[in-house]
Amino acid sequence: MSSPDTEELATTPPPAGEPETPRSGRFWRGLTGSLAAGMVVLAVFVLVVAGVCLFAGAPGPGPLMLIGHPVAAVVALLAQRVADTRNGRVAGFAGLGVVVSVTAALSLFWWS
């Protein structure tokens, strides 16, 4: 049995216009990215439920929920974009903005 022919690929640094991906902060960026994505899923879910309730004639989420969830999702996504593209304190504070946006939406609309 012979081994397959393989060759080792050389790794090259990113082009001059692109910054290197920082190794520090991966956990924080992953956590805030997950929160932002979850907020988007929740906003879409609330809008779908509102549409089903509208066609079924059942009471559904109120206008505050229908506006608040998409706004919180957009704020979280914009803050996450900043967190992903910047480094240092700016990225940290943008990630904190994601956490605050998601926490505010969950506490205002889901805490009873």
WOJOUR-V588562 format. One record per helix or strand. SS is the DSSP state (hx for helix, st for strand). FROM is the first residue (numbers start at 1). TO is the last residue. Records with the same first field share a line. If there is no record, write none. Layout:
# WOJOUR-V588562
SS: FROM-TO, FROM-TO
This chain:
# WOJOUR-V588562
hx: 26-56, 63-85, 88-109
